Amino acid sequence: MRRPRPKQRSEVGGREDPENSGELLWARGRYEILSEPKGMWGEKWYAIPRRTAQLFGDADPPPSPWEFEKTEFRTRPPGLYGSGDEDPWGRPRGTRVNEFRISWPSAGLLVPVEGSSAEPYRPMNIAADILLDVQRTRPEDVKALLRFVNRWGLLGVGIPGAPDFGTDGVAISSEWVARLRQWVETLHALKGGREKETTWAEFAKILNEHLGGVHPSVSVTDRGVQRTFRAVRLLDVLCFELWDQATEGERLRRCPECRALFIPRRANQEYCTRLCANRPTVRKWKREQRRKKRMGQKINRED
């Protein structure tokens, strides 16, 4: 039997819960895809600080996602007495530099629908359900990704080159969904002794590299203190849930309906959710209704 998870508090999304001072919540709402830089998000993207590299010399240009924007002549700041700031011909001394900016994400941005409201919630308390939904989300399906974000909010990964950007890129969000799905499959194979490409040591290294956004702390209750875990992003919450599943003794079980992997709460639990458990019954009922309809049509024709 899996040990009961203590009540955990997440410090995600920068919003404070008025009922529990210090407890921060993640926000979810309605999102859409912005394919080109315009409006408020275009302005925020354009305001990202640039990088420069000397036009001549040993300075290398920054790698992707940085792209060339323009060349500028940077003059030297004036000296104390003005000497040495001009060449023999009276021209200002300085350096020609190339200026680079972060490229606009090729697949666009996930941005809130204008006029929509955001709902705060505690993702740490339902992290297992969110990780299940990750497994049902095909990363290459933009509509499926948008449904996931509308249900649970952004992962909090920003855009390539600017992880702290105010919203997430579509492509980088898809990449993280694909990684999480693969990590769950790897964990399932490791627990079953079937994983050949990744060892437990390698998997532990992956988890350790992505748990930096989760911090243990202590909160005060009427009974004293209890342990809590504060996370920075929804992605951190999901990595923490994966760590929790990896450190539990129970084997993951694959749902025969949606094919998602989950840790059963009961020894005889076959499906991941009640919804999946009800689907075979619904399909059987529909087949029976179609059979009865065909039989009725056959009898009518014979009459």
N, C-alpha and C positions, 0 to 999 in steps of 0.2 A: 504494500500500500504506500503510495507516495505521501511523504510528509506534508502536512498542511502548510501552506505558504502564510507567513505572517502578514499582517496588514502592512502594505508598503506604500510609501508616499513618494511621488515623483516630482522632481523639480524640473519640469519640462515646459517649454513654450513661454516662459516669462510672465505667467499670469498667477496672481495670488488668490487662493481660496479664502473667502472672507470667513468661513466657518472654522478653518484650521490655519491659524497664523503661521506663515512660513511655508505652507504647502503650495507648490506651484503646479499648474495643470497644463495639459496640452490642448490645443484648439483644433477643432474640425469644423468644416463648413462646406460650402459649394465652391468648386474650383472649375476653371476652364483653362484651355491651352492658349497661350499668347505666342504666336509664331514669329512675330517681328518686333523690333524695339519701338514701342510707341507708348504714349501716355505716361503714367507715373512710373511703371516698371522700366520703360525705356530710359527715362531720366535717371533712375537709380543705377541702371546698368552703365550708362554713359558716365556717371559720376565716380565709378570705380577708379581709384588712383592708377596712373600709368606707370610703366617702367621704361627706363631709357638704357641705351647702350651706345658707346662712342662709335661714330662712323668709321674712324680709323683707330687701330690699336688692337689690344688683345682681348677686349671685352666681347664675349659671345652674346648673341641675342637670346632672350628668354625662350624656353621651349613652348610648345603647344600647351595650353590653349591661347597663349599670347600671340597676337598677330601684329604685323607692322601697320602703323597708322600714318606717321609723317616723319619728316626730318626737320630738325630745328637747330638754330645757332644759339648756343647758350653763352652769353658774355660773362666775363669774370666780374665778381663784385668789386666796386671801386676800392683802391688802396687808400691807406691813411692820408697820403699826400698826392694821390692821383698819379704817381709815377708807376710805370710798368704796365699800365692798363691799355696802352695803345702800341701798335707796331710802328716801325719807322715811317710808314706812310700815313699815320694818323688814324688807322682803322682800329676798332675795338678788338681786344684780344678775347678769345673764347674757344669753344669747342663745338663742332657739329655732332649732333647726336641723333640717333634714330629713336623714335618714341613708339612704344608698343601698348596695346590695350588688350584686355581679355575678349576673345571672340564671343559673339552672340551664340548661345547654345543652339546647335543645328536643329534639334527637334522642338525647340521653344521652351517656354516656362510654364509651370503650373501656378496660376495666379487666382486669387479669390474673385468670384463673380461680383461685379460692381453692385453695390446695394445689398449684398447678402450679409448675414450675420454669422458669427463664429460661436460654437458651443464648446465650453471647456469640459474636459472629462479626465479621469485618472487612468491612463493607459497601463500603468504598472499592475493595476488590479485585474486587468483582463488581457494581459500580454499573451497568454496562451491562445486566446481566441484570435487575436490579431495575427499571430504567427501562423495559425491555421489558414487565415484568409490570404496571407502572403503566398502560401503553397497553392492556393486556388487561382492566383493571379498570374496569368501568362505575361512575362515581362515584355515580350515583343508586341503585345496587344495594347495599343494606346488607350482604347476605350476601357479595357479591363483595369489598366493602371489608374485611369481617372476615377473609376468606380471605387477602387481601393482608397484613393486619397480623399474622395468625398465622404467615405465612411469613417476613416480613421485620422485624417489630416496628413500633412506633409511628413516625410521622413526626417527633414531637417538637415539635408546634405548640401544645400546651396547649389552652386554651379561650379564647373571645373575652373580652378584657379581662384575661386572666391567662396570657400565653404561657409562663410558667415553671411552670404548674401541673403536678403530678406525673404526669398522664396526659393523653390527647388527647380532645377532643370528637369525636363522630361527624360532625356537620355540617361542622365546620371541616376535618376530615381529607378529607371528600368534596370540599370546595371546592379543596383543594390538589391532590388527584389530578386534578380537572378542569383546573386551571391547567397542571399539568405536561403533561398530554395535549395541551392546546392549544398549548403552547410547542413541543412536538416537531413538531406539524403545521405550525406557523408556520415553524420552522427548515427543514423539508422543502420548503415552498413557496418560501422565500427562496433556498435553494440551487438550486432548479429555475427560478428567475426568474419564478415565477407569483404570488407574494404581492402583493396590491394594497392591503391595508388596513394592513399593518405594514412599515415600512422597516427596513433593517439598523441604522440609528442607533437607532430605537425599540426594536428587539429587544436591542441591546447595552445600552441603558439598563435594560431589564428584568433582564438577567443581572447587571449591576453592582449593582443594588439588592438582589439575593438571594445575593451571594457573600460577604457580610460574615461569615458563620459559618465560612468556610474560610480557613486561614492556612498559608502556606508556611513550612517550617522545614527544618532539616538534621539528619539522624541519622547516628550513627557506625557504620560497619561494619568488617569485617576488612580491607576494601580501602581504607578511608578514610572519606569522607562521601558521602551521597547525599541528594537532595532528597526531601522528604516533604510531605504535605498533611494538616493536622489539621482535622477538622470537628467541629462541636458537635452536630449532629442528623442524622438520616437525611435529612431534607429538604435540608440543606446538601450532603450527599453527592450527591444527585440533581441539584441545581442545578449542582454542579461537573461532573458527568458531562455535563450538557447544554452547559455551557461548553466542555468538551473536544470534544464532537461539533461544536459551532458553529465552533470554531477550526481544525478539521481540514479539509483540502481535499476529502476524499471526500464524495460525495453519499450521502444516506440512501436506502435501498432499502426498499420496502414488501413485507412477507412476503405471498405470495398465499394463505396458509392462515389466519393469525390477524389479518392486516392491520396488524400492528405495524411501526413504522419502525426500521431498524437500519443500522449501518455494516458492510458486508460485510468479512469477513476475507480473502476470496478473490475474485478477479474473477468467477468463475462461481458464487458462492454465491447461491442463489435464495431459500432459506428462512432465517428468523432462527435457528432451532435445529434440532437433529437430530429432536426430537419432531415439529415441524411438517413436516419433510421426510419423515418416515415415514407421516404420516397419509394422504396420497393412496394410498400403496401398501396400507395397511390397508383403506381403503374399497374399493379395487379388489378386494382378496382377498375381502372380505365379500360384495360384489356377485356375484362368481364363485361363492361358496359358495351363495348364495341361488338363483342361476340353476341350479346343479346340483341343488339340492333340488327346485326346481319341475319340472325335467326328469324327475327320478326319480319324483315324484308323478304326472306325466302318464303315464309308461310303465306304472306300477302300475295306473292306472285303465283304460288300454287293454287290459292283460292281463286 
